[in-house]
Structures are given as C-alpha cells and as structure tokens.
Amino acid sequence: QVQLQESGPGLVRPSETLSLTCTVSGGSIGTYYWSWIRQPPGKGLEWIAYIYYSGTTNYNPSLKSRVTISVDTSKNQFSLKLSSVTAADTAVYYCARQSRDFGGTWFDPWGQGTLVTVSS
Amino acid sequence: DIQMTQSPASLTASVGDRVTITCRASQSISSYLNWYQQKPGKAPKVLIYGASSLQSGVPSRFSGSGSETDFTLTISSLQPEDFATYYCQQSYSTLFTFGPGTKVDIK
C-alpha cells in the first residue's frame, strides 16, 4: 500500500524559500502524477502543482511565479520549493498521488500533512 | 479558474439522518467531480470520484450524483464517524479547484 510522508522545516522566515520533500513508500513513483496541496489553518484546500515521474509539470497560476516542483525517481521522492514566502503561505502542506481514469483525476492517497509557519 | 461553491457551509444533524450536500461549478465540468471527507488534524480522504463512483473501501451509505454544474453528496444514514468536513473538487480543468467545504456537526 502506497504511503506518502512530507518532510521539511516547520518554520520559515518571511521572504525566504519554503522547501518540502515527499517520500513515497510501498510503491514506485513511476507512472503516476504527484501533487502538492495546501490548507491554511481553519481554511479550505488549494492545489499548488503537480509533476509526472518523467518531469512534466503543471502549476497553479496564482503561485506559478514562486513555485518549483521536482522529482527524484532514484529516491522515490518529489519536492516543492516556494520562494519569497509571507505569512499568507502559512499552511498545512500535503503531498498526494493523483489517480486518473475516465472519471477524471482525484487525489489518493495523501500524506499526513506538515504545518509550515512563516514568521520571523 | 473554475469556481466551486458548496451549500450549506455547515449543518447539524443526528445519527441516522439523511444528509445532502450540494456542490456547484461555475461552468460545466461534465462528471469530473470528486468528494472528500476531512476530519480534524487529518488529511482529506476521497469518498466519490467521477461524480458517482464510490472509492474502494468507502461505506455504501455515501453516494454521489449530478453532472454539468450541479452535484450532490448524500449520506443515507449518518453515523458517528461521519461528522467531518466535506469538500468537492473538480478535475475538468487541470487547474484543480476545491469547494470551500461543508462542516457536518452533531445535533
């Protein structure tokens, strides 16, 4: 059974770069699309970006200028970098696998999430 | 962007009640609509994909319907473990967007 685990600093200073890694276990990162999704405390969900194991990417236009997503198939990991962070980027960050069929695309499974706080 | 709205924003119900949550898209999304359940401190869990397909392992009291712009999630008989927040999500566009959520509380 595939499991995902986010890792990275829980505190980032304003204007710096947030960096997170998602490690996939129990299965290969190959043949799937992988996403980052975030949720500010007490608020809803925002999709950030996805990457295919081959390196194809897609970004949310609202964050595109600040986001980079990458994949390391040798480590079965994918990563997120968000630059020039502000307090508005404080959120729980989730990684998730995208499942696809004729019914579209949905996120399953998800990592447990990691809270990143932007503060000086 | 395709905007998703949900109603109600919250509801209070009793165990055994039939509960219906509505999701509306700002444009037609065919049947590319998914439903998630999120409990406090936990990641969302997919319940329904493709508007009406039940994810493996999800109890059959959950069902989804709708197409184009209007969708519903129905819980036929609310159980104690169903008190949570429910989100819809569209995948018609690869700019994936979620609804604001519906919180289901205990009466």
Interface residues (C-beta under 8 A of the other chain):
Chain A: S35 G44 L45 E46 W47 Y50 N58 N60 P61 Y94 A96 S99 D101 F102 G103 G104 T105 W106 F107 D108 W110 G111 Q112 G113
Chain B: S31 Y32 L33 N34 Y36 K42 A43 P44 K45 V46 Y49 G50 A51 S53 Q55 Y87 Q89 S91 Y92 T94 L95 F96 T97 F98 G99 P100 G101
